[in-house]
Amino acid sequence: MSATMSKPTRGQRFRCVLVGVVPPVVMLGVAVSLLAAWRGELPDPMASHWGTGGVDGTSSVAGAIVTVVVVCVLAGVVSTVASLAMSHPRQVRASVVLINFLVVVIAGLIPAVAAGQRGVADVHDVATPVVPILMTLGIAAVVAAGSWVLVPQWATAVGGPVGAVPAEDLASGERFYWQRSVGNSVVADAFYAATAVVLVVITALTGLWWLLVVPAVIIVGAVLMGTVRVRIDRTAVTVRGALPWPRQEIAMADIVRAEVITVHALRDTGGYGRRLAVRGEAKGAWGFVVRSGEAVLVTRVDGRRDFVVVDDAATAAGLINAVLAQRLPG
């Protein structure tokens, strides 16, 4: 049996839609206004793609405007549908944040790239616009972060367990300290390596060396999440990566149940690291995923669920449930 979700209020739904629609609408207005105002100064067609030898792709100004309109309208529609149709608050937040990031990147890059071509007679003289591209990515990251904060989260009803609910034999008041570390699996390491290699090859073929920032970010992420450490005592459950961040601490007072579930990394969460499960027993829960396997799934008093893939998950969940049982009257 899966958890039953409480419905958000109309005000919360409205806020979700608003946060999802405002960025596409703003991007539509800004990008189209700029392109229309610069139309007389821009070469037509203008440069739209760069390779090892410089400009190797062009687009008409009208085509660029149409692209912006289509992207922004589509983003607004998809974000609205996601905000109204999805029941889980974490899924709504993830969808809105991703859509807002992509719409700023796609629709924002077009006028950003066009700005450097005003008054240019020959588009083949235009150098790769590295700075405008990086600035657009930075703005998109800020918009995504703002969306994450602004999308409201509503409480979810605590449903029945989806996995085993073990309980360890723990004496009243007995102190304990449980800790495990789990590292990336061969599959996870191969996934990171293959992704980085593909991006490096693409960079070498295109000559756009600034793209190396992408595999660099992947490598940093692999280091941050290459090892996950789980610590449990009578006061809290703490999960952290190899470095102090990312880190999550859940007080025992905020927990109602711990379960043992099975997580399939790629199928359930789409990858490795700090992930949102989109299917499987952990669906709707945020977790730390360094490999597939058994995981501890914790349900909080407000209905939120969190999980971590770790060795000896049954003992970990059993200790949590033993502590929780001792809090109950009688």
C-alpha positions in Angstrom: 0.0 0.0 0.0 1.4 3.4 -0.9 1.1 6.6 1.0 -2.1 8.6 0.5 -1.5 12.2 -0.4 -3.3 15.1 1.1 -4.7 17.5 -1.5 -3.1 21.0 -1.8 -5.3 24.0 -1.2 -6.4 26.2 -4.1 -4.0 28.8 -3.0 -1.1 26.4 -3.1 -2.0 25.1 -6.5 -2.3 28.7 -7.7 1.2 29.5 -6.4 2.6 26.4 -8.1 1.1 27.6 -11.4 2.3 31.1 -10.9 5.9 30.1 -10.2 5.8 27.9 -13.2 4.2 30.4 -15.6 6.0 33.7 -14.7 9.5 32.7 -15.9 8.3 31.6 -19.4 6.1 34.7 -19.7 8.9 37.0 -18.7 11.4 35.3 -21.0 8.9 35.5 -23.9 8.4 39.2 -23.4 12.1 40.1 -22.9 13.5 37.9 -25.7 10.9 38.8 -28.3 11.1 42.5 -27.4 14.9 42.5 -27.7 15.0 40.5 -31.0 12.3 42.8 -32.5 14.1 45.9 -31.4 17.5 44.7 -32.8 16.1 43.3 -36.0 17.4 46.1 -38.1 20.9 45.8 -36.7 21.2 42.0 -36.8 22.5 40.1 -39.8 19.8 37.9 -41.4 20.5 35.0 -41.2 22.4 35.4 -37.9 24.9 32.9 -36.4 23.3 30.3 -34.2 25.9 27.5 -33.9 29.7 27.3 -33.7 32.1 24.5 -34.4 35.8 24.0 -34.6 36.1 26.3 -37.6 33.8 29.0 -36.2 30.2 29.6 -37.2 28.7 26.5 -38.9 25.0 27.2 -38.4 22.7 30.1 -39.0 19.1 31.1 -38.3 16.8 33.8 -39.6 15.7 36.5 -37.1 12.1 35.5 -37.7 13.0 31.8 -37.0 14.7 32.8 -33.8 11.6 34.7 -32.6 9.3 31.8 -33.5 11.6 29.4 -31.6 11.4 31.7 -28.5 7.6 31.8 -28.7 7.2 28.1 -29.1 9.6 27.2 -26.3 8.1 29.7 -23.8 4.5 28.8 -24.6 5.2 25.1 -24.4 7.1 25.5 -21.1 4.2 27.5 -19.6 1.6 24.9 -20.7 3.7 21.9 -19.5 4.4 23.6 -16.2 0.7 24.4 -15.6 -0.3 20.8 -16.4 2.3 19.5 -14.0 1.3 21.9 -11.2 -2.4 21.0 -11.6 -2.1 17.2 -12.3 0.6 16.0 -10.0 -0.4 15.2 -6.4 3.0 14.9 -4.8 4.5 18.2 -3.7 8.1 17.1 -4.3 7.3 16.0 -7.9 5.6 19.3 -8.6 8.6 21.2 -7.3 11.1 19.2 -9.3 9.1 19.6 -12.5 8.7 23.4 -12.1 12.3 23.9 -11.2 13.5 21.9 -14.2 11.2 23.6 -16.7 12.1 27.1 -15.5 15.8 26.3 -15.8 15.4 25.0 -19.3 13.2 27.8 -20.5 15.7 30.4 -19.4 18.6 28.5 -20.9 16.9 27.9 -24.3 14.9 31.1 -24.7 17.6 33.2 -23.0 20.5 32.1 -25.1 18.9 33.3 -28.3 18.9 37.0 -27.5 22.2 36.6 -25.5 23.9 35.3 -28.6 22.2 37.8 -30.9 23.4 40.8 -28.7 27.0 40.3 -29.9 26.0 40.3 -33.5 24.4 43.7 -33.7 26.0 45.7 -36.5 28.0 42.7 -37.8 28.2 42.5 -41.6 29.5 39.0 -41.9 28.3 36.4 -39.3 31.3 34.2 -39.9 33.4 36.9 -38.1 31.4 36.3 -34.9 33.4 34.4 -32.2 31.9 31.8 -29.9 29.9 33.8 -27.3 31.3 32.1 -24.3 30.6 34.8 -21.8 26.9 35.3 -22.8 26.4 31.6 -22.6 27.9 31.3 -19.1 25.9 34.3 -18.0 22.7 32.8 -19.3 23.4 29.5 -17.5 24.1 31.5 -14.3 20.8 33.4 -14.6 19.0 30.1 -15.2 20.5 28.6 -12.1 19.3 31.6 -10.0 15.8 31.3 -11.5 15.8 27.6 -10.7 16.9 28.2 -7.1 14.2 30.8 -6.7 11.6 28.5 -8.0 12.7 25.8 -5.6 12.1 28.2 -2.7 8.8 29.6 -4.0 7.0 26.4 -5.0 4.8 25.6 -1.9 5.0 22.2 -0.2 2.0 20.7 1.5 1.8 18.0 4.1 1.0 14.4 2.9 -1.0 12.0 4.9 1.0 9.1 6.4 -0.1 6.0 4.6 0.7 2.3 5.2 4.2 0.8 4.7 5.5 -0.2 1.3 8.3 -2.4 2.7 9.3 -4.4 5.7 9.1 -2.7 9.1 11.7 -4.5 11.3 12.3 -3.8 15.0 15.5 -4.5 16.9 15.6 -5.6 20.5 16.6 -2.5 22.3 16.4 -2.0 26.1 14.7 1.1 27.4 17.2 3.9 27.6 20.0 1.8 26.1 22.4 3.9 24.2 23.7 2.9 20.8 25.6 4.3 17.8 25.1 2.7 14.3 27.2 3.9 11.4 27.8 2.6 7.8 29.5 3.9 4.8 28.6 2.9 1.3 30.5 3.7 -1.9 29.6 3.9 -5.6 29.0 0.6 -7.4 30.9 -0.3 -10.5 27.8 0.6 -12.5 27.7 4.1 -10.9 31.3 4.7 -11.6 30.9 3.5 -15.2 27.9 5.8 -15.6 29.8 8.9 -14.4 32.9 8.0 -16.5 30.9 7.3 -19.7 29.0 10.6 -19.3 32.2 12.6 -18.8 34.1 10.9 -21.7 31.2 11.5 -24.1 31.1 15.2 -23.1 34.9 15.5 -23.5 34.7 13.9 -26.9 32.0 16.3 -28.0 34.1 19.2 -26.7 37.1 18.0 -28.7 35.1 17.6 -31.9 33.4 21.0 -31.6 36.4 22.9 -30.3 34.2 24.6 -27.7 36.6 24.0 -24.8 34.5 26.0 -22.4 32.1 23.0 -22.5 34.7 21.1 -20.3 32.9 22.8 -17.4 30.2 20.2 -17.7 32.3 17.1 -17.2 34.1 19.0 -14.5 30.8 19.4 -12.7 30.0 15.7 -13.1 33.4 14.8 -11.6 32.9 17.1 -8.7 29.4 15.6 -8.2 30.9 12.1 -8.3 33.4 13.0 -5.6 30.8 14.7 -3.4 28.4 11.7 -3.6 31.0 8.9 -4.2 30.6 7.8 -0.6 27.6 8.2 1.7 27.8 7.9 5.5 24.8 7.0 7.5 24.7 7.5 11.3 21.9 6.6 13.7 21.5 7.2 17.4 18.7 7.9 19.8 18.3 11.5 18.7 18.6 11.5 14.9 19.3 9.9 11.6 22.1 11.7 9.8 23.2 11.2 6.2 26.1 12.9 4.4 28.5 12.6 1.5 32.2 12.3 1.6 32.4 16.0 2.4 30.3 18.0 4.9 27.8 18.8 2.1 25.3 17.5 1.1 24.1 16.6 4.5 20.7 15.7 5.9 19.7 15.2 9.6 16.2 14.0 10.6 15.3 14.1 14.3 13.8 11.0 15.8 11.0 13.2 17.1 10.0 13.8 13.4 9.9 10.2 12.4 6.9 7.8 12.5 8.3 4.7 10.8 11.3 3.2 9.1 11.1 0.6 6.4 13.4 -1.6 4.3 12.8 -1.2 0.6 14.6 -2.0 -2.7 15.8 0.8 -4.9 16.8 0.4 -8.6 19.0 3.4 -9.2 18.5 4.0 -12.9 15.0 2.7 -13.2 13.6 4.4 -10.1 15.6 7.6 -9.8 17.2 8.0 -13.2 20.8 8.2 -11.9 23.0 8.5 -8.9 23.5 11.1 -6.2 20.9 13.1 -4.4 17.8 12.0 -6.3 14.0 12.1 -6.4 12.4 8.7 -6.9 9.8 8.8 -9.7 8.7 5.2 -9.5 9.1 2.1 -7.3 8.6 1.7 -3.6 10.3 5.1 -2.9 8.2 7.0 -5.4 8.0 10.7 -4.3 10.8 10.4 -1.8 14.2 12.2 -1.9 17.2 10.0 -1.3 20.9 9.4 -1.4 21.6 6.8 -4.2 25.1 5.5 -4.8 24.0 2.1 -6.1 21.0 -0.1 -6.4 20.0 -2.3 -3.5 18.3 -2.2 -0.1 17.5 1.1 1.4 16.1 2.6 4.6 12.9 4.6 3.9 11.9 7.0 6.7 8.4 8.5 6.9 8.1 11.8 8.8 5.1 13.0 10.8 4.2 15.4 8.1 4.1 12.6 5.5 7.4 13.4 3.8 9.6 10.4 3.0 13.4 10.1 2.7 15.6 7.2 1.9 19.2 6.1 1.6 20.7 3.1 0.0 22.9 1.5 2.6 24.3 -1.9 3.7 22.5 -3.7 6.6 19.4 -1.6 6.0 17.3 -4.0 8.1 19.3 -3.3 11.2 19.2 0.5 10.6 15.4 0.5 10.2 15.0 -1.8 13.2 17.0 0.5 15.5 14.9 3.5 14.4 11.6 1.6 15.0 12.8 0.4 18.4 13.5 3.9 19.5 10.1 5.0 18.1 8.3 2.1 19.9 9.7 3.2 23.3 8.2 6.6 22.9 4.7 5.2 22.7 2.6 5.1 25.9 2.3 1.8 27.6 
